[in-house]
Amino acid sequence: MNDWPEGWSDDRNARHGRGSADAQPEGVRSMPHVRRPVPRQQTRGYDEAAAYDSGYNTGQVYGAPQRGGPRGPRVPGGSPATAPGPAPDWRRRIKVGSIVLLVAVLGTTIGTYFWADGKMRREVDLAKVIDRPQEGDCTTYLIVGSDSREGMSAGEKKKLHTGSAEGKRTDSMMILAACSSGNTMISLPRDSDVEIPKFVGSESGKTFPAQGRRVKLNAAYAEDGPELLVRTVEHNTGLRIDHYAEIGFAGFANIVDALGGVEMNIEKGFKDKKSGADFQAGKQTLNGEQALAFVRTRYAFAESDLARTKNQQKFLSALASQAATPGTILNPFKLYPTMGAGLDTLIVDKDMSLFDLGEMFFAMKGISGGDGTSMNIPINGSRGGNLVWDKAKVQQLVKQIQNDEKVTVTGN
């Protein structure tokens, strides 16, 4: 009797499994998959129509997230709302902006310095001047206006009434002493009676002995240039000259025009055919052409050269006062043309720095503002048409400047 269930046998050779047509056991059977209903879920950040349902709850999210971070729920109109970001850090922005501004200002300032420094014409070598007086407590400048026509066209010479003389001569000379006790500007008339001392030729290097020659002051410049002029001024005054600055006709007029004119109050009107001057009394703004006529006129005045030097002082002080203002210094459209016009034609000594040049202009500005004294060198008569200096007053004046004392001496 067979105790095995129907279709099964204990015979090892019998077929394995009910219904099997193979002599070998059947492989593993795949059970039919039973689908379970999965409730539809709304994935955050996607709408129902875009959600993907495969029937499997695998947790996988299909679709790429929006660049810039998670997307918020859609707002009316269809576009997703962006989550608000952090508030702007205004402190940091102001700090960064201030640093950028500071770097820009420093860069511009340094660039302007090297640009201007490179344009300075350092052509006068004061090391060639011999037998010099001792240094004083003030910084002294010899400021010279020459009648050089360098770079001027025939039309410009005619317009500015400069004539066509070759070479160059001194048309005005001033000593500016920048002192802590107060600045002093002293005009030296071109017709001053002076002695030409022993000197070394600026070009030849040859020593020329003193011969007791007495000439007009501007003859020293005509004979051997700025170096002999400085030597002659030092010899006749006893005052050491620290720096030299010279400007010609064209440069002077160009500076005035670059500034947009210089305002002057002319006390009494005058005319002069030779210089082209034609001024009414009162406050007025002079352009370059008019300014040049104003400082060159002497034949219209009874005092001649002395009256002209006073006008030159007034004008230079007004020019410096208007040039050294925030409206000029902080305005690149005025600053660069003015500096360019001046530096292109300004001749200085080899040791003159931009700082020294700035000190010179601010000292002149101070005089126009009442912080200092302007005067002609004291005169005591004439000799052969030349103006003779008052030696006693000149010595007292020089001593006060050397010791940085308040100037009490008065001039003509």
Secondary structure, DSSP 8 states (H G I E B T S, - for coil): ---S-TT--S-TTS-SSTT--SSS-------------------TTS-GGG----S-------S---TTS----B-TTS-B---------HHHHHHHHHHHHHHHHHHHHHHHHHHHHHH-EEEE-GGG--S-----SSEEEEEEEE---TT--HHHHHHTT----SS--EEEEEEEEE-TT-EEEEE--TTBEEE---EE-TTT--EE-----EEEHHHHHHHHHHHHHHHHHHHHH-----EEEEE-HHHHHHHHHHHT-EEEEESS-EEETTTTEEE-SEEEEE-HHHHHHHHH--TTSTTTHHHHHHHHHHHHHHHHHHHTSHHHHT-HHHHHHHHHHHHHH-EEETT--HHHHHHHHHHHHHHHTTSEEEEE--EEEEETTEEEE-HHHHHHHHHHHHTT--------
